[in-house]
């Protein structure tokens, strides 16, 4: 299978060989591209935006990663407008990562769509599978959060620092913990009246 066929197969959620020469080369290209993006820190915004648009599948207006950003392939990452990730963001995007508008990530947030086979012989042979991650609009993900495959985080959520998100989180929810669980709903009572 060529690279496009392999990527299409990965997106089905079925097992795939993570060690094919095509996938290894695609990962190497992503390393080169993320290195270029990270090295462009301090350069004009248009230059950095062009590098990001070349690396990722889709990039909304005003998307920004503080260095150091790493991804597995880049092609399966779709960012909405006004996305911001603080330093050391990692996205393993064998599966699709979709992020809405006005999303903020604290430092050291990781999104992991890819997982290895449970069987040790299959794992040693490179067997993996991937499931998508979807993050809605106006979500704030605290520092050190890990978001695992197959998770959807609804609109207007806050994920507390240090959480490990293994299950979907409904909209308008504050969730935290290991594993993350809903703590309470976000309501009109949370409005402070602050306007910039």
N, C-alpha and C positions, 0 to 999 in steps of 0.2 A: 504494500500500500504506500502511496505517496503521502507527503505531509498533510495535505488537505484531507485526504481520506482518513488518515489516522486521527486528526483533530475531530472530524465529524463522528468517528467511532467513539472517541473519548466522551464527547458530549452526550452520548446515549446512556451513559452510566454503566456500561458493561466493562468487564475486565479488559485491560490493554497492557501491552508490553512497554514499560517505561524506559527501556534501554535500547530502543531502536536507534540507528544512526541518525534518522531524520529528527526524532525528538531531542536527542542529545545536541544536535546542531542548532535546533530552534532555541533550546535553553542557553546555549553559548551566545547566540545572537542577542537574546534578552539581557544577558550579563553585560555585553558590550554597550547596548543601548541604555541600560540603567546607569552604567558607569558614566556615559556621556551626559545623561540628564543630571546626575548627582554632581558632576564636575562643573556644570553650567551655573551652579549657585552664584548669585550676584550678577549674572549676565542679564541683558534686557529680557523683559517678560515674554516678548514675542518669540525670541529664540528658544526659551525654555518650553513655551507652549508648543512650538513646532516639534521639538524633540519628543515631548510627551504624546502628541498626536500621532507621530510615526511609530511609537512603541505600543500604544494601547489600542484596543478595538474601537473605542468611542470615548471622546473627551468633551465634556461640556465647558462652557465659558468659566474662566477663573478657577480652574482646577490646579491644585498645587500640592506638591510633596516636599517637605523639608528633607534634606539629606539625612540619612541614607535610605533610599527606597529600593526594594528588591521585588521582583516578580519572577514567576516561572517561565511564562511565555509572553504575556502582555496582551495577546490578541483577544483573550476571553474576558478582559476587564472593560467594563462600560461605566463611565463616571458621568454623573449629572453636573449641573452648573453649581458653582460656588462650593466645590469640594475642597477640603483642607485636611491633610494628614501631617501630624507632627513627626519628628524624626524616628527612624528605624521601623518604618512600616514594611511589612512583608505580605505579599499576596501570592499564594500558590494557586494558579489559575488554570489547572487542567480542565476543571469545570468552569462554567460561566460565573463571573462575579458582576452583579448589577447593583449600582449604588445610585440613589436618587439625588435630588437637588438639596443644597444647604446641609450637607453632612460634614461633621467634624470628627476627626480621630485624634485622640491623645497620643503621646509617645508610645512606641513599641506595640502597636496594634498588629495582630496577625490574622489573616483570613486564609483558611486552608480547605480548599475544595477537594484535594487529592488525598487518598489514603492507600496504604499498602495492603496486600493480601494478608489474611490472618494465618494461613498455612505457611510454615517456615520455608518449605521447598519452593512454593509458588512465589513467596516474597523474595527469596534469593534470586529467582529467575526474572525479577523485574515486574511481576504482576501488580497492577494498581487499578483503582477505579476512582471516579470523580463524581461529585454531586454539586449542584449549583449553590451559590449563596446570593440572597437578594436582601438589600437594605433599602428601606423606603426613604421618603423625604424628611428633612428636618430631624435627623438622628444625630445624637452625640454619643460617641463611643469613648469611654474613659481610657486612661493609660493602662498599658499592659493587658488589654483584653485579647483573648483568642476566640475567634469565631470559626466553628467547625462546619464541615460540609453538610449540605441539605437544610441549612437554617435560613429562615426568612425573619427579618426584623421589620416590624411594621412602621408606618409613619409616626413621627413625633415621639420617638422613644429615647430614653437615656439608658446606657449600659454602664454600670458602675465599674470603676477601676479594678483591675485584677480578675475580672470575671472570665469564666470559660463558658461560651454559649454553645450548647449542644442541642438545644431545641428551639423552635420558633418562638418569637416574642410578639404578642399582639400589639396593635397600634396604641399610642398614648399610654405607654407603660414605662415605669422605672423598674429595671431588672438588675440584679447583681447576684454574685455568689459563684461557687464552684460545686456543681454546675449552676449557671445563672437561672434564676427563677423570678417571676414577677413579684415585686414588693408592693407596688401600689399603682393606681391609675394617675395620670397627669390630668388635672382638671382646671377649670377657670380660676379656682382658688390659688393656683400657682402663679398667676399673673401678678407682677409687682407694680406695674404701671410705668416701668422704665422705658423711655424712648430716646434713642440716640439722636 
